[in-house]
Amino acid sequence: MDVYFTVDTEFWPRDCARPDFAEAEEDYRRDVFGLTRSGEYGIGYQMDALESEGLKGVFFIESLHALKLGTSYVRTIVELVQRRGHEAALHLHPEWVGWLEDSPLGGRNSPFLHAFPAADQRWIVGQGARVLRECGVRRIASFRAGNYGADQHTLRALADEGVPFDSSYNVAFTGGGCGLDAGTALTMPRRMEGVIEVPIAFVRDGLGRFRPMQIVAASFGEMRAALDQAERRGFPAFVFVSHGFELIRRRAEARGGAQEDGIVRRRFDQLIGYLGRNKERYRVTTFADTVPEGLFRAVANPAPVTGSAWQTSGRLFEQAWRRVGGASLT
Ligand SMILES: [Zn+2]
């Protein structure tokens, strides 16, 4: 089974309601490189872990911020990701368009691409792709919308730009944030609007809810059980989500207050170690290295992967432990 370890790589003002762009350098170091008082736990840490097991990741790099702040941050990230052999892919948060002094979109503002008309989306996707190319990405193989907020117009814009793969479909956000309508909970790659949609993996948990396979939202036991079940059932692909800041607590209230999140970091370390030890079952790969035909093999039962009630309660316990500050004790 092809496994994609994807890292949404972006940074944010500490207070998005009153952004202070004079702090952008600190926001970038915190959210992209995971800078804390005890070390760095961002994309560098995640690349180190992947490489120590001989694995490659997909880094979806937010590039619209360059319209506000210039291209230096994107350029640095792209150089690092490509030099280390990972995929530099495209990620867009249209909030940055709303922060432009003179937005060519006339002040329209939303965290979701699908809130913009088709022509505006085409402009946004074109701008983001242009920045990524200017910063050294020769071929943009894949895309993820910020907040999973893509719709069919986004996919058409990607097809126009020559981007073959999208991974914005997140079942937990459909019916609101994610505007992609597959008519069902999408578990398999599917051709949609001229691109190949590779959905974010999820389980239907012991309480009947959908849980995306995001490092911060699922325990290691849940992720391992979901992977193993998907592989046994012949699923062609399995997409994990992380962020540059996934392994830290950002603590928006104060400058320099970010801390390592020990529980999430340990969970990440366990997952990468497991993938590294099981290469004969899991081919951790990139969209740039993916042959589309391999994603469309027939699967007898494409129903969602299920998680047991025990796994759900294990994760709820971990989350409660994190809320009371247990992470600092690990
Ligand atoms: Zn994002």
Boltz pocket constraint, residues with backbone or C-beta under 6 A from the ligand:
constraints:
  - pocket:
      binder: B
      contacts: [[A, 8], [A, 9], [A, 10], [A, 91], [A, 92], [A, 93], [A, 145], [A, 146], [A, 147]]
      max_distance: 6.0
